[in-house]
Amino acid sequence: MAELIWTAPMHYYSRSDEAAFFGWLQSIPGVTGIRGQGHELVIRLKSKKLSQTALRELLALYRRYGGDMSELEQFANDTNRSWFQNPDAYWYNAVFASQR
């Protein structure tokens, strides 16, 4: 089992917006649990090797809700390198800032 720690502050614009965030997060394949821990959100994952669908959903969720996208760099692997580490992708600079 793997964990992803959301460290960015959370800002919701309504109760429905908060419900949408957690509903979306729980719908992502491979997410097995979520819990708050102080000012962080611990996202439990079935595996550190995420499907393309799951990783793309996490990218979109992090972008939409202002997460620290560099937290997703840990999911880069040989299987997803061709699309995930594409320098032309909207997320590349935010996810792979440490590689520049």
RACOR-V279088 format. One record per helix or strand of 3 or more residues. SS is the DSSP state (2 for helix, 1 for strand). FROM is the first residue (numbers start at 1). TO is the last residue. Records with the same first field share a line. If there is no record, write none. Layout:
SS = FROM-TO + FROM-TO
//
This chain:
1 = 2-6 + 31-37 + 40-45
2 = 15-27 + 52-65 + 69-75 + 81-84 + 92-95 + 97-99
//
